[in-house]
Amino acid sequence: MYNTYGSLATKVYELTKPVGSSLNGDVDYYSERLDGITGKILEAGVGTGRMMIPLLEEGYSVEGLDLSKDMLKTCQSNLEKHSLASKLHVGDLATFDLPTKDYEAIILPTSTFCLIDTEELAIKVLTNFYNHLTSKGKLIFDLDLPFYPELNETSTSTFKVNDNEVITLERKITEIDWLKQHIISHLTYSEWLEGVLVKTELQPFLLRWYGLTEITLILEKIGFTNVSISADYEYLEKPTDSNQTITIEAYK
């Protein structure tokens, strides 16, 4: 049975992307782009708090939203370890409905947006974000483009949890659809205690990509304005290579 971001995926995420770790400078970049915001910020797909916690420590008022209860459980634990408190919400990006819709910014880092299955669902997500922002509120999110994938390409990684526990991760690309603009991989997480397999999680992992004009038109159709595109966490740096991380910024 498929398991999306379960306990093993959460452990691997925590090992590889601990709180405060910056992916190519994204934490500093998001902090700079949020400068001047004094109201509430929502991090959608908050995960274990990798970015949320350093932003809270800088004085920003950040709440977290995620569909994975395992991720949120670890995020809450990390908040307590850092003597911090904030609201964490369980919810789907397309359907969450929070009591107040007065966020001055919504952020979605780490290419989480690319995990949304279809363009139709992405439009629902972006519309939901739009409806939860204050007037002139800001949306910031990352995109990734495909980088020479090969069908059936397989890789295996090993992560040491402690002296007795190891988690292995096998990733296999099972589908590349250029018309639907997505790549599907099967991720198999296996937990080993003293060399004995004790648990396995299978996770389908879909990554969808967008043309830069395409995502701009989608945002503008929803009602967003002043859409800007930046590459590799350099504000307004024009993308020149498909291997770059793209960051989109737009205003309500």
PyMOL commands that set and color helices and strands:
alter all, ss='L'
color gray80, all
select helices_A, chain A and resi 7-16+26-33+52-57+69-81+112-115+119-132+212-222
alter helices_A, ss='H'
color red, helices_A
select strands_A, chain A and resi 40-44+61-66+88-90+103-108+133-143+154-160+165-177+182-193+196-208+225-231+246-251
alter strands_A, ss='S'
color yellow, strands_A
deselect
rebuild
show_as cartoon
